[in-house]
Amino acid sequence: MERIIECVPNFSEGRNREVIDKIVSTIEKSGGVKILDVDPGEATNRTVVTFIGTPEDVVEAAFKGVQCAGELIDMRQHHGAHPRSGATDVLPLIPVAGITLEECAVLARKLAERIYAELGIPCYCYEAAALKPERKNLAVCRAGEYEALPEKIEDPARRPDFGPEHFTEKTAFSGATNVGARDFLIAVNFNLNTTSTRRANAVAFDVREKGRPAREGNPVTGKICKDENGNTIMIPGTLKGCKAIGWYIDEYGIAQVSMNITDINATPLHKAFEEVCRAASARGLRVTGTEIVGLVPKRSLTDAGKYFLEKQHRSTGISEEEILKIAVRSMGLGDLKPFNPKEKVIEYLMESDEEAAAREKLIRTSCKGFAYETASESPAPGGGSISAYMGALGAALGTMVANLSSHKPGWDDRWKEFSDYAEQGQSVLKELLALVDEDTAAFNRIMAAFGMPKGTEEEKQVREQAIEEATLYATEVPLKTMRTAGKAFPLLKAMAEKGNPNSVSDAGVGALAVRGAVLGALLNVRINAAGLKDRAAAEVLLDEADALAAEAIQAEKDILLEVEKKI
């Protein structure tokens, strides 16, 4: 598995586009990384940049970005609504694939050491990269912000992990950078129908894990309570893994609860939204919308969409695109500016449009375009891709009947039953759509193998091995189509028996399409298996294919009998 990490540096400049562009360009030109998002904030005077790549490339790009920011941003002149301590304020490394959080922590410590050694910029290490237990909390590292650095550097207990013993001219200019390693974090602001920072703060204190100090008497002005050791007694908030403050955003003319969700498993985005709404309502306020800063994992939005659909007793077995729309509307993600999932969801941005188009060439075409592409003189797409598409249409019909049944008047108490069926159908549909293009890719692989050079004995052997491997793959793909399409029969049978009776014919047509998919894929298994030199392997594949075909024929008969009873 390829090793991929993400880096989300926060630079203390959100107004000067020229400076922002130079920093981003420096990161990009370092090579090997992909910029996913650049999110400047005028009121916070801060820009969040997100990029990904291999660990080595990301670390180098991060270093170059810190170097550039340290030369262009004078912290002596910086003012903004967000807490900050340096030109590059925070620099977290985040594991995405093939690498652990612990490995990212090691990389972060080495990066912090290098930043001070080569650039003279002091660094604190936080969260998983922390060298002192108390510094796991970013707020401890950034306490007092930039203005407190002269005092902190002179104090051995509060001095940066990598930095000078005395406040220098370089530090005065660049400030200190907080380098860390953490799991994925969602930075989100909840918009309130108020201009009061104090009231926004009150809501933030209600919900953030840290909570608020306990006070004697008046909860706002009363004396702060201390324990026997002199430590402040805190009243915990309601959301685990959440940090939050309230602030006023002049750009929008509203107050917000600004939150970092550091544990998205303990507190999903939709749970945070609902709890902030509850806390705001208890104080006479209303959440008018949500603003996501930077990027968000796709599952945070799909989980939110499903959550709100379930609250409405609506089926969750709809397309991913529709689920995302529900999430966007339910949480008011477009309240301040348009929200485009293609620009904010990390999974969508990790793959370029060109890469996705190449991988999904057929299923991205129109129905008309697909038909004419099949009818052309090109041998692909052929029967294998058509079989997969027939199966997808059959699964889609079963899913449609489930969704119609879930929303049928008078069947409200059965919405969850049919929603579960619809989710099953969506899963099979998604798999079969992927197989449409995979089957054509398998055919192209065979053609490429036959086109390999065969001038020498060594070239002939390599070519023969490539042809055998490509032929085996081209046999396995339609067999996979048979297995996957067969998973649609239980759904279609259930819809014929229990679904909306007005749509029973659709379940029947779905069964016909799925049977055609299975038998069509069988023909492709047979013709490709005939080309395999390993006859033992070929026979194993053929035996399974024949068994799947027999099951499909029987399943179709059973479903059509049920359909005939209802018509």
SULQUI-V774149 format. One record per residue. PSI is psi in degrees with one decimal (999 if undefined). D_LAST is the distance of its C-alpha to the last C-alpha in Angstrom with 1 decimal. Layout:
# SULQUI-V774149
PSI_D_LAST + PSI_D_LAST
This chain:
# SULQUI-V774149
135.6_52.4 + 139.2_54.0 + 121.9_56.1 + 133.8_55.2 + 161.2_56.7 + 148.5_56.4 + 134.8_59.3 + 72.6_59.2 + 144.1_62.8 + 114.1_63.6 + 140.7_66.4 + 58.5_68.6 + 117.8_68.1 + 7.2_65.3 + -34.3_67.1 + 100.0_69.0 + -31.8_66.5 + -43.8_69.2 + -44.9_69.9 + -45.9_66.3 + -37.5_65.6 + -41.5_68.7 + -46.8_67.6 + -41.6_64.0 + -39.5_65.5 + -42.1_67.8 + -45.8_65.0 + -39.9_62.9 + -12.7_66.0 + -22.6_66.7 + 142.0_64.1 + -4.7_61.1 + 159.2_59.3 + 122.4_56.5 + 121.8_56.8 + -32.1_53.5 + 143.0_54.6 + 115.9_57.6 + 90.7_57.4 + 146.8_60.6 + 121.2_61.3 + -45.0_64.0 + -40.7_64.6 + -16.0_64.7 + 54.7_66.7 + 141.2_64.7 + 129.1_62.5 + 120.6_59.9 + 136.6_59.5 + 127.0_56.8 + 157.6_57.2 + 164.7_56.1 + -167.7_57.4 + 156.8_59.1 + -42.7_61.4 + -43.8_64.5 + -39.2_63.4 + -42.6_62.3 + -41.9_65.5 + -42.2_67.6 + -39.3_65.7 + -43.5_66.0 + -45.4_69.8 + -38.6_70.1 + -42.2_68.2 + -42.0_70.5 + -45.7_73.5 + -46.1_72.5 + -37.6_71.7 + -19.5_75.0 + -25.5_76.9 + -25.2_75.1 + 116.9_74.4 + 107.3_77.4 + -17.3_76.5 + -19.4_79.6 + 3.0_77.9 + 135.4_74.4 + 138.9_72.8 + 169.0_69.2 + -19.1_66.9 + 139.5_65.8 + 141.7_68.0 + 155.1_69.6 + -9.1_72.6 + 169.3_72.7 + -47.4_72.0 + 107.0_69.3 + -55.6_68.4 + 149.3_65.8 + 78.4_64.8 + 142.9_62.1 + 134.0_60.8 + 123.2_57.2 + 134.6_55.6 + -49.2_52.4 + 139.0_52.0 + 15.1_54.1 + 146.3_56.8 + 165.1_57.5 + -37.7_58.8 + -39.6_62.0 + -37.5_62.6 + -35.0_62.0 + -40.8_64.6 + -43.9_67.1 + -40.1_66.5 + -42.1_66.9 + -43.2_70.2 + -36.8_71.6 + -43.2_70.5 + -43.3_72.2 + -41.2_75.3 + -39.3_75.3 + -42.8_74.8 + -42.0_77.9 + -41.2_79.9 + -26.5_79.3 + -14.4_78.6 + 16.5_80.5 + 120.4_77.5 + 148.2_77.4 + 135.5_74.2 + 144.5_72.7 + 129.0_70.0 + 171.5_67.2 + -130.1_64.1 + -20.8_63.5 + -1.4_66.6 + 135.9_68.9 + -12.1_72.3 + 136.5_73.0 + -41.7_70.5 + -19.9_70.9 + 4.0_70.1 + -30.4_66.5 + 118.0_66.0 + -35.6_66.3 + -32.0_67.7 + -43.5_70.7 + -36.5_71.4 + 7.8_71.2 + 131.2_73.0 + -10.9_75.3 + -160.2_73.7 + -39.8_75.9 + -23.3_78.7 + -4.2_79.3 + -43.5_79.7 + -43.3_83.5 + -41.9_83.9 + -38.8_81.2 + -31.2_82.7 + -14.6_86.1 + 112.7_84.6 + -30.1_84.2 + -25.2_81.4 + 2.8_79.3 + 149.2_80.3 + 156.2_77.5 + -35.0_76.6 + 110.0_78.0 + 176.7_80.5 + 167.2_84.1 + -12.1_86.4 + 151.6_87.3 + 124.5_85.5 + 167.7_86.0 + -37.7_85.7 + -43.6_82.8 + -38.3_81.0 + -36.5_81.9 + -50.1_80.2 + -19.1_77.0 + -161.6_76.6 + 144.7_74.9 + 139.5_71.5 + 109.8_69.2 + 127.8_67.7 + 179.9_65.0 + 132.9_62.0 + 164.6_58.9 + 175.4_55.2 + 134.7_52.9 + 139.3_53.8 + 120.8_51.9 + 119.8_54.3 + 141.9_52.7 + 133.4_54.1 + 119.4_52.5 + 135.6_53.5 + 153.3_54.8 + 52.3_55.4 + 160.8_59.1 + 4.8_62.2 + 112.7_63.8 + -38.5_64.4 + -41.7_65.6 + -36.3_62.3 + -40.1_60.3 + -39.9_62.5 + -42.6_62.0 + -43.1_58.2 + -43.5_58.9 + -31.3_61.1 + -36.8_58.5 + -28.6_55.9 + 149.9_57.9 + -41.0_58.6 + -32.3_62.3 + -141.8_62.1 + 159.4_65.3 + 139.9_68.8 + 140.3_69.4 + 153.3_71.9 + 131.8_74.2 + -117.0_73.5 + 125.0_72.0 + -10.8_69.1 + -44.7_70.1 + -6.7_73.9 + 161.5_74.8 + 134.1_76.8 + 133.8_74.7 + 139.9_74.6 + 152.2_76.0 + -174.9_75.9 + -18.7_79.0 + 4.0_79.2 + 6.8_79.0 + 144.5_75.5 + 132.0_73.2 + 126.0_70.7 + 143.1_67.2 + 108.7_64.3 + 149.9_61.3 + -175.1_58.4 + -12.8_54.7 + 120.1_53.4 + 145.4_54.4 + 30.1_55.4 + 136.0_55.9 + 140.4_59.0 + 148.0_59.2 + 164.4_61.7 + 143.2_61.6 + 165.6_63.0 + 131.9_63.3 + 107.1_62.1 + -33.8_64.2 + -37.0_62.0 + -14.0_59.1 + 29.6_61.2 + 163.2_59.3 + 152.7_59.8 + 155.0_57.6 + 112.1_57.1 + 123.3_57.6 + 141.9_56.1 + 118.4_56.1 + 103.0_53.4 + -13.0_55.1 + 90.7_52.6 + -9.6_49.1 + -41.2_47.7 + -38.7_49.5 + 92.4_48.8 + 159.4_45.8 + -44.4_46.1 + -31.6_43.6 + -41.7_45.4 + -43.1_48.7 + -49.2_47.2 + -39.2_45.9 + -37.9_49.2 + -39.0_51.3 + -43.6_49.2 + -47.4_49.9 + -38.0_53.6 + -44.3_54.0 + -37.7_52.4 + -20.4_54.8 + 18.1_57.6 + 17.4_56.4 + 171.2_55.1 + 137.4_51.8 + 121.8_50.5 + -12.6_49.6 + 178.3_48.4 + 139.8_49.0 + 117.0_51.0 + 126.0_50.7 + 124.8_53.9 + -140.7_53.7 + 167.4_50.5 + 142.2_47.8 + 146.0_45.7 + -39.1_42.1 + -26.2_41.0 + -34.8_42.9 + -40.0_40.7 + -38.3_37.4 + -39.4_38.3 + -46.3_39.2 + -44.0_36.0 + -37.5_33.9 + -46.9_36.3 + -32.7_35.8 + -42.8_32.0 + -35.5_32.0 + -30.4_34.4 + -1.5_31.8 + 44.3_29.0 + 154.0_27.4 + 137.8_25.8 + -0.5_28.4 + 53.3_26.1 + 176.2_26.9 + 155.5_29.2 + -39.2_32.9 + -42.5_33.9 + -37.0_31.9 + -41.6_33.3 + -38.4_36.7 + -40.2_36.3 + -41.9_35.5 + -44.8_38.6 + -45.3_40.7 + -40.3_39.7 + -36.5_39.9 + 3.6_43.4 + 41.8_44.7 + -17.8_45.7 + 20.3_46.2 + -45.1_48.4 + -33.2_51.7 + 158.9_50.6 + 140.4_47.4 + 116.5_45.8 + 109.5_44.5 + -31.7_43.0 + -20.6_44.0 + -9.0_47.6 + -14.9_47.6 + 124.0_45.4 + -39.5_47.6 + -35.5_45.0 + -34.2_44.2 + -20.0_47.9 + -23.2_48.8 + 127.0_47.1 + 160.3_48.1 + -35.9_45.8 + -41.9_47.2 + -43.4_46.6 + -40.0_43.0 + -38.5_42.4 + -37.9_43.9 + -29.5_41.8 + 46.4_38.5 + -43.9_39.3 + -47.7_35.8 + -8.1_33.5 + -6.9_35.8 + 166.1_35.2 + 165.9_32.7 + -43.1_29.6 + -45.3_31.6 + -38.5_34.7 + -42.4_33.0 + -44.9_31.6 + -32.8_35.0 + -39.9_36.8 + -36.9_34.7 + -8.9_35.5 + 176.3_39.2 + -7.5_41.8 + 138.3_41.9 + -11.0_40.5 + 137.0_39.0 + 148.5_36.3 + -151.9_34.9 + -32.4_32.2 + -46.2_32.7 + -39.0_32.3 + -39.6_29.3 + -45.2_27.7 + -38.6_28.5 + -37.6_27.0 + -42.1_23.7 + -40.0_23.6 + -41.5_24.5 + -38.5_21.6 + -44.3_19.2 + -36.9_20.9 + -39.3_20.9 + -42.1_17.1 + -39.5_16.9 + -39.3_19.8 + -44.8_18.2 + -39.8_15.2 + -43.6_18.0 + -39.1_20.1 + -37.2_17.6 + -38.2_16.9 + -30.9_20.7 + 10.5_21.3 + 130.0_18.6 + 133.7_20.6 + -10.8_21.1 + 24.3_20.5 + -32.4_24.0 + -4.7_25.1 + 10.8_22.7 + -39.8_23.8 + -38.5_25.9 + -49.9_23.3 + -29.0_21.1 + -40.9_24.3 + -41.4_25.3 + -41.4_22.2 + -37.6_22.7 + -39.8_26.3 + -44.6_25.4 + -41.4_23.3 + -37.7_26.2 + -46.5_28.6 + -42.0_26.8 + -45.8_26.3 + -42.4_30.0 + -42.8_31.1 + -35.7_29.1 + -38.6_30.5 + -34.2_34.0 + -21.2_33.4 + -49.3_32.8 + -31.5_36.4 + -35.9_37.7 + -42.1_36.6 + -37.8_38.6 + -35.9_41.5 + -41.3_41.5 + -44.4_41.8 + -31.4_44.6 + -39.2_46.4 + -46.0_46.6 + -38.8_48.0 + -38.2_50.5 + -42.0_51.7 + -23.2_52.2 + 0.7_54.3 + 153.1_56.7 + 150.5_60.4 + 36.2_61.5 + -31.6_65.2 + 167.3_66.6 + -39.8_65.7 + -43.1_64.9 + -38.0_62.6 + -43.2_60.9 + -43.4_60.3 + -41.7_58.9 + -45.9_56.6 + -40.0_55.4 + -40.2_54.6 + -40.1_52.8 + -42.2_50.7 + -44.8_49.8 + -40.7_48.8 + -37.1_46.7 + -39.9_45.0 + -44.3_44.2 + -41.3_42.7 + -19.2_40.7 + -38.2_39.3 + -32.0_38.6 + -51.4_36.7 + -28.9_33.7 + -38.5_33.8 + -37.4_33.5 + -41.6_30.5 + -46.5_28.8 + -46.6_29.6 + -45.4_28.5 + -38.3_25.2 + -24.9_24.4 + -11.6_24.8 + -18.6_21.5 + -44.6_19.4 + -38.5_19.9 + -49.2_18.9 + -37.8_15.6 + -44.0_14.9 + -39.1_15.8 + -33.7_13.7 + -36.0_10.5 + -41.7_11.8 + -10.0_13.7 + -179.8_13.1 + 117.0_12.1 + -23.6_8.4 + -15.6_8.9 + 16.5_9.8 + -32.6_7.6 + -30.4_7.6 + -37.8_11.3 + -37.4_11.7 + -45.8_10.5 + -37.4_13.0 + -41.5_15.4 + -41.5_15.4 + -42.5_16.1 + -41.3_18.9 + -40.1_20.4 + -43.4_20.6 + -37.6_22.3 + -45.8_24.6 + -46.0_25.7 + -33.7_26.3 + -42.0_28.0 + -33.4_30.2 + -43.5_31.0 + -36.2_32.6 + -34.9_34.7 + -46.1_35.9 + -46.8_37.0 + -33.7_38.9 + -36.3_40.6 + -29.1_41.4 + -24.2_43.2 + -2.2_45.7 + 133.6_46.7 + -29.3_50.1 + 91.2_49.4 + -28.8_47.4 + -44.9_47.1 + -39.5_45.3 + -43.5_43.1 + -37.2_42.1 + -45.1_41.1 + -41.5_38.8 + -38.6_37.3 + -43.5_36.7 + -41.1_34.7 + -42.1_32.7 + -39.9_31.8 + -41.9_30.7 + -37.9_28.5 + -42.5_26.9 + -41.6_26.2 + -38.7_24.6 + -41.0_22.3 + -42.3_21.2 + -40.3_20.3 + -40.7_18.6 + -42.1_16.3 + -44.6_15.4 + -41.1_14.8 + -43.0_12.5 + -33.4_10.4 + -42.2_10.2 + -39.7_9.0 + -43.5_6.3 + -32.8_5.3 + -34.5_5.8 + -23.4_3.8 + 999_0.0
